[in-house]
């Protein structure tokens, strides 16, 4: 028998046995679940007509593929159904993935290379606001848009600091950090969490008191799905003035963008804490061309205060930008949410309740870095050259420079697992988008080349990364099981010196590694 035939037979048997095992496990899991009351109404299998719709509802990055589709999608209505799913998954050794919004960059909430089940928290999205105590309980399946809407519905004087995109699910966003347009004033979302409810691998429902401070520490920036299934978060709300001020001013290379970006690096982390001055660098007016191509630097800003105060601070710190009063808009905090999400002025706030108010982005790859010393003029000019190389009829590239300082730097790096604190000037998010599968190899190679180029300008030992901009290029677990030494390669990039403490918490609370994915925290007991 030829080598080719042997390989073909081996491949056929592998697929057949894997499929057979998966089907048997699937049936056993369903039978196990059937003992739970009313759970059949929230179970979707490939035989259901709505299965594909639910699977693809929040899977908008076409680059993400998997050898397996989930055997079952469970959309629980209550905690008991989650407990049943955890029990049955353990009993039949079926991996689970937890999805609250599906906005994760590598799709780890809805893909796997082993047979698995998705627990989709879409039905667990209630939000309870206490305006007197200035707190809110938020279920993990809610989106940021829903959170913002419900807060504004109750009060014009309270707000919450979190991300820009209204369709991001809070479950993963809060547990990985949660940077937003008021983070220099109030910190990240994880800094403002004061309690949580979590279901552990034994099906117990724990709050802050019963889980203890070690586990509560771990889930506020260390990624909740390494430790359990988070049902809800209790957060503190922040006092906000009636009016904030925003602007979005664009400059091209011909309008001195290079010098402006260079100067920005020297002041972005030092301005008034009420001011967050972000830069978006694009290779076009975005996305996917249309019109003349150039490098654009958009200075996108929120100031927690009035326009006159903002203009005074900008004139003192960054007069080179040439900001004028007519560039600025005073608006309520909730209106600023729509502004930064790209909605036209006058759009109804009801759009924040639409979980599908974003178009499918096509194919996407993202990466991240932290900058601790200003990038030189030569470094920026080299960056522009690489951005120009990304130009194509169906591709687009964007870099976000998000400033640090203020409250972000006041918190010590070990107070939460999120370690990116004092010493960072800004964070970079790299993103490339394209429209056809055949363009994938070229665009992924391009962003990796860009990342390699930037190595000399960013943090070192470790070269840090933001956990919420998940990047499997940094290293992966082998089907969620890996040695401590292997996981530390990517773990210290996300968590720096906090990684070892996260491993200890994982070892204590989930020693069998039930909650796992390709970049989950490993217990020491899984050491190979």
N, C-alpha and C positions, 0 to 999 in steps of 0.2 A: 504494500500500500504506500502511495506517495505521501510525502510530508504534507502536501497541500490537502489531501483527502483526510489525513489524520486530524489536521487543524480544523477542517470544516466539520468533521464529525464531533470533535471536542466542543466546538463553538455551538453546534446544534444542541448537544446534550446539556451544555451549560445553560443555554437559554430555556430549553424545555424544563429542566429541573428547577431552575429559578422561578419560572412562570408557574409551574405546578405547586411549588412551595408557597409562592405568594398567594395563589388562589385558595389553597387550603387555609393559610393563615388568615386571609381575608374572611372566609366563611366562619372560622372559629371565633374571630374577633366580633363579627356581627352577631353570632349566637350568644356570645358573652354579653354584649351590649343589650340584647333583647330583654334581659331581665330587669332593665331599668325602665321606669315608667315614662311614657310619652317620648322616649328618645328616638323612636322611629321617624318622628316628624322632622328631625333635624339631621338625619343621616342621608348622605348623597353618595351613590356609587356610580361607576361608569355606565350602569344600566339606566340611571335617571336622565331624563331629557335635560334637566337644568344643571347637570353635573359640570359640563364644560363652561357654561356661563359663570357659575360660581367659582370654578378654578381660575378662570382668566379675568375675573372681575378686577383684580388689583395687580395683575402680573403684566405690567406694561413695558417691560424691557425684553424685547424679542431676542436679545443675545442669550438669555438664560434658558438653558435646556437641561434635561435630565433623562437618565436611562429609564426611570420609572415615573409614572403618574401616580398620584396618591390612590391607594386602594379605596379609601373612604375620606370624604370631607364631612366633618362634624361641625355644625354651627349651633353650639349649645345656647339654651335659654336661661340656664341657671347653673349654679356651682355643682349640684349633684350630678349633672350630666358630664361635667368635666372630670369629676372624681371617678365616675364609671369608666370613662375613656382611659384614664390613667391606669386604673386597675386592670382593665382588659388588655391594654398595651403591654403592661408588664407580664401579665399571665401568658401572652402569646408572642412575646418578644417582637413586637411591631413598633418600629420607631415612630415618634410623633414629631411634627413640626407645628409651631405656634404662630399664627398670623393675626395681626391686629390691623394692618393697613397694606402690607405687601410692598412697602416703599424701599425695602432693603436692597442695596446695590448689587448683591450677588444672589438674590433670590433664596436665601437660606430658610426663609419662613414658608416656602411652598415648593421646594424641590429637594430631592435626595437621590442618591445612587443605590439605595436599598429600599425594599418595600416599606411604605410608611403611610401614616394617617395625618391629615391636616386638621388641627383644631382651630377653626376660624372664629374669632371673637366678635364678628360683625353684629350679633344680637345683644352683646353685652356692652352697651355704650350709654348708659344713663349717667347724668351729670347732676350733682346736687350742690347748690351754692348756698353758703351761709355768709351773708353780707355783714352780719354783726361781728362774727369771729374772723372774717376775711379768710375763709378757707373754702375748699371745694373737694368733694369726693368724685373722682372721675373713673369710670370703668375703662378697662384697657382697650376695648374695641372702639372707643370713640376716636374721632379724628380731631386734629387741631382746630379745624374750622368749626366743628360742633362745639368744642370747648370755648373758643372765643365768642361765638354767637350767644351761648348760654350765659356767660359772664356778663356780656354787654346787655343782655336782656334783663338782668337783675340790677345792674349798677353801671352808671357812667363814670364812676370814680375808682373802679377796681379793674385790674388787668392781670394777666399772667404772662411770664416770660417764656417763650418757646419759639419754635421754628416758623419759617415763612410760608411753607406750602400747606394750604388748608386740608389737603387730602391725606396727609401723613397720619398714621395711627399712633396713638399716644403710648401704647404698650412698649414698643421697641424704642421710640424716640426718647421717652423719659429715662428708660433704663440704660441707654447708652450715653446720655449727656443732655442734649437738647439745647444747642446754641440758637440764639435769636437776635432780633434787632434791638433788644433792650438789655443784652447780656452784660455790657459794660456797666450798666446801672444796677442790675439785679442778679447777675450771675446766670448760670444755665438752669434749665428746668430741674435737673437732678438736685441742684442746690436748694430748691424750694419745695422738696418733698418732705412731708413730716410724718407720714404713715403709709402703710400699704397692706393689702390683703393678697396672700399668695397661697397656692396649693402646691404642696411639696410632693416628692416622689412616692410618699406613703398615703397620699390623698388627704392629708391634714390641711385644714384651712388655718393659716397663721396670720396674725397682725404683727405690728412692730413689737409689742410687748411679748407675745408668745414666740416669735421667731428669734428675738434677741438682737442685740446691736450689731453683731458680726454679719449676720445675714442681711439685716437692714442696710448696713454699710455697702455690702457687695452689690445689691440690686440698684443702687443709685449711681450708675455710671459704669458698672461692670458687666452689663448685659443681663437682663433678667432671665432669659431662657437657658442660661447655664445652670440655674439654681432652682427653678420651679416655673409654674405658670402664674403670672401675676394677674389677678382679677381686677384690682382697682388701686388707685393712688389717691392719697390725701395730700393736697398741696396748699401752700399759703399763697394768697393773692396779694398783689401790690397796689398801693395807692398811686393813682395816676392823675395828672391834671386834666382839665376839661379839653385842652388843646395840646397836641404835639405838632411838631413841624417836620416835614419831609421834603426831600428833593432828589432828583435824579438828573445829574448833569453829565453829558457825554463829551469826550474830547478824543480826537484822532491824533495819530502821530504828527500830522501836519499842524495840529493845534497844541503842540508841546506836551503830548501825553507822557513821553518818556521822563521828562524833568518833573512833571507833576506826580507821577507814580513814585519816582525816586524821593521827592520831598515828603510825600505822604508817609513813607516808611519811617521817617524820623519823628512824626508827630501823632500817628494814628493811635498809639497806645498811651499817649500822654495828654490828650485833650480832656476837657471836662467829661466827667463820668456820664453825664446825661446825653453825650453825643457818641453815636456809633456811625462811623464813616467807612462804608464798605466799598470795595472796587470790584467791578465785573469787567474782565478783559475778554474780548471776543474778536474772532477773526472776520466778523461781518455784523450786520445789524440783527442777525440771528432770528430763527434758525434756518439752516439749509439755503443760505444765499438769497438771491433775488436782489438785483442792483449791484452797485460797485462794491468790491471787496476791499477792506482795509482793517487795520487794528483799531478797535474802539476801546477806550477806557471810560466806563460809566461809574461815576462817583455817586453811590446810592446811600442815602443818609436818613437816619431818624434821630431827632432831638427831642428829649422829654422836656418840653417847654415851648415858649413862644418864639416867633420868628426874629424878634429884635435881639433876644439873648443869643440865638443861634448866629446871627450875622456878626455880632460882637465877637463871639468865640472864633468864628471862621476868619474874621479879619485879623485877629490877634495871632492865630496859629497857622492859618493856611491861606494867606491873601493871594497867593499865586493862582489859585483856582479861579479867582475873579467872580465869586458867587454874588449874585444880585438878588434883591428882594423878590423880584418877579419870578425867579427860579424856584422859590419856596412856596409851600402850601401848608397852611395851618388846618388841621382837621382833628377829629376825635381819634382816640386810640383805635377803636374798632374800624374806623374808616381807613386807618393806616394799614390794617391787615389786608384790606382789598387792594390798596395801592401797591404794596410790596408783592402781592400775588399776581399783579399784572392786570387787574380788572379795571375797566374804564371808570372814570368819575361818574357817580350817580348810580352805579350798579347796586341792586338791592342786596341787603345783608343776607337775604335768604339763600344766596348762592353758596354761602359757607356751610349750609346743611346738605349740599349735594356732594355725596362721596365720590361721584364720577365727574367732577367739574374740571378734569384735566384731559387733554388729548393723549393718546398713546404716543410715547416718545420714540418709538422705533427701536433702534439698537443703541446701546449706551454702555460706556465703561467709565468708571470714576476712580480717582486715587486722591491722596491727601498728604500734606506736609505741614511742618511748623517752621517758622522763620524767626531766628533770634538775633540776627544782625542784618542790617539793610543790604539788599541785593545791589550790587554795583551797577553803574550805567552800562558798562560792557555786558554784564549779566543780563540786564533787561533787554538790551538790543539783540543778544543771542536768543532770548525767549521770543521776541517778535519774529525772528527768522523762522523759528520752529512753528509758531502759530501760522505763519504764512504758508508753510509746507502742508498744513492740514486742509488747505482750501480745496474744495471739490464741489461738484454740482449737487451732491446729496449728502454732504457731511458738514459739520460745524463743530467748533471747539469753544470752550469757555473756561476761564480760570476765575475763581472767586478769592479775593483777598479779604479775610474777615478779621478785624482788629481785636486785640486783647487789651490788657490793662484794666484799670477800674476794679470793679468787684471781682472780675475773673482772676485778677492777680492777688487780691486780698486774702483769698482762701488758700490754705496750705495744700500742697499736692497730695498729701496722704489723708486729708479729711474725707474725701470720697475717692472711689476708684479712678475717676476722671482726673488725670494728673497734670493736665496742660495748663499751667498756672503762670506764676511770676517768671519772667525771663523770656516769654514769647511776645514778639511784636505782633504777629498775625499768623493765621492759619491759611493754607492754600487748599482749595478743592480744584482738582483737574477734572475736566469732563470732556468727552468727545461723543458726538452723536452721528449716526449715519442711517441711511434709509434702505439698504439692500444687504442681504446675507453675504453676497459675494464681496462686499466691501469690508467685512469684519476683520479679516487678517491684516489688511493694510492699516485700518484705524487703530486696532489694538496695538500693533507694532509701533504706530506713531506715538501713542500716549505713553507707552513704555520707554520709548526713546526720550521723550520729553522728561519723564520722571528721572531717568538716568542723568540727563543733562543738569537737572536741578540739584543733584546730590551735593555739589560743592557749596550751595547757597543756603542749605536748610539745616535743621538740627541733626546732631550726630551722637552716636553712642548713648542711646539708640537714635536712629532716624525715626522720629515719632510719627504717629498716624492717628486719625480720629476714628474711634470705633464705629460711629454711626455712618461713616463713609467706608463701609466694609470693603476689603480688597483681598481677594484670595491669592493675588500675586505674592503677598507677604508670607504665605505658607498656609498649609491646611492640615487638619487632622485626618487620619485615615479612617473614614466612615465614623468620625466622632470619637475614635479611640486612638490615643497617641501617648507617647511618653512625655513626661514633664519637659525634658530637654528639647524635644521637637516642638512642643507648643510654645516654649519660651521664645523661640525665634520670632514669632509674630506677636506673642503676648506682651513682651516688653515694649514693642513699638506702640501698642495701644495704651498700655497701662503703666509702663516704666516700672518703678520699684514697687508698685501696688500689685503686680502680677503674682508674686509669691503669696501675699495675703489672700488674694482671690482663690488660689489653688488650695490653701488651707481651709477656707470656708467651703469650697466645693467638696473637699475630702470629708469634711464633717457632716454636711447636710445632704450630699448626693454621692456617696462613696461608690455606688454601682454604675455611675455615669448614665443614669436613665435619661436625663435631659441633656441632649448632645446634638451638635451639628459640626460642620467642617471647621468652624473656628469657635468652639465652645471651650470654656475653661475645663481642663482635665483634672480629675482627682489623682492624688499620688498613687492610689491603688491600681490605676490603669497603666502604671509604668511598665514598659515592655521589657 
